[in-house]
Amino acid sequence: MNFLMQHWHLLVLSLASWLNREQQQAIEYLHTENRVLREKLGKRRDLLKDDQ
C-alpha cells in the first residue's frame, strides 16, 4: 500500500508542478500585455462605464 501511495504522490506532484508552470506563463504574459498597453496609453486614462 505504501508503494501505491508513493506513485499517487508523484503523480499529484507532477500535475501540480505542470499547472503551476502554466499559470506562471499566463501571469507573465498578462504582465507584459499590461505593460505594453500602459506604454501605448501614456498618461491618458480612459474611464470605463458600468456597462463596459
Buried (B, 14 or more C-beta within 10 A) or exposed (E): EEEEEEEEEEEEEEEEEEEEEEEEEEEEEEEEEEEEEEEEEEEEEEEEEEEE
